[in-house]
Amino acid sequence: MSTGILYLIPVSMGETNNDRLFPAINLRLLEELDYMVVENEKTARRFIRSTGNKRDFNKLELILLDKRTRRDEISRPIELLLQGKDVGIMSEAGCPGVADPGQILMAEAHLYNIKVVPLIGPSSILLGLMASGLNGQGFTFNGYLPIEKKEKIHKLRELDSRVAKTGDTQIFMETPYRNQAMFDDILKTCNAKHKLCVAVDITLESEQIKTLAIDEWKAMKIDIHKRPCMFLLGK
């Protein structure tokens, strides 16, 4: 018996027009799959409903996989896949496996030679880079920077140095309620001539994407508190 397919299903990044973001196959799979691995059951149901899906949730098994899940705790979806059943996986927002704990399931699936199919959908990392005007040939996604102030400043200096030496764009993010503090630290720490793109609320009606030299940012006010944001540093 052949194995099932693990479908990687992107999720919207807020209240938005889902028809604009997702091809028909994504919406069809949300209606047809009986098993879905999710980071949060409540938000998973909310997203599925937001697509206009009228399915009976009693017939959909949601399997939790979050940042506390260990690799030895993902046996249920692997068992289903080995039985020939198709399984979907959704992140909290954006693409599964990118800045997302779901990567451990994909890694396990490859060990069992299970087919892994990524579907098209929004990635704030690539969308921010596309719009930034910064180097798209060489770039690094650094995920979340350290929370502790001293370590964070050290990391920012390291990223700033990489920009100076290589010209590669350095992409990173922060928890929304710490965005403003991160923005202030970037302005105080990084080379005034380097460029900073602040990409906020990507794909939403309130989307703002702006690239300026750090020196120019110092003369501006921007409210990014509690708003999903990507920071891109380059030259």
Beta strands, then each sheet from edge to edge (+ up, - down):
strand 1: 5-9
strand 2: 35-38
strand 3: 61-64
strand 4: 87-90
strand 5: 115-118
strand 6: 139-144
strand 7: 169-173
strand 8: 195-200
strand 9: 208-213
strand 10: 229-234
sheet 1: 3+ 2+ 4+ 1+ 5+
sheet 2: 6+ 7+ 10- 8+ 9-
end
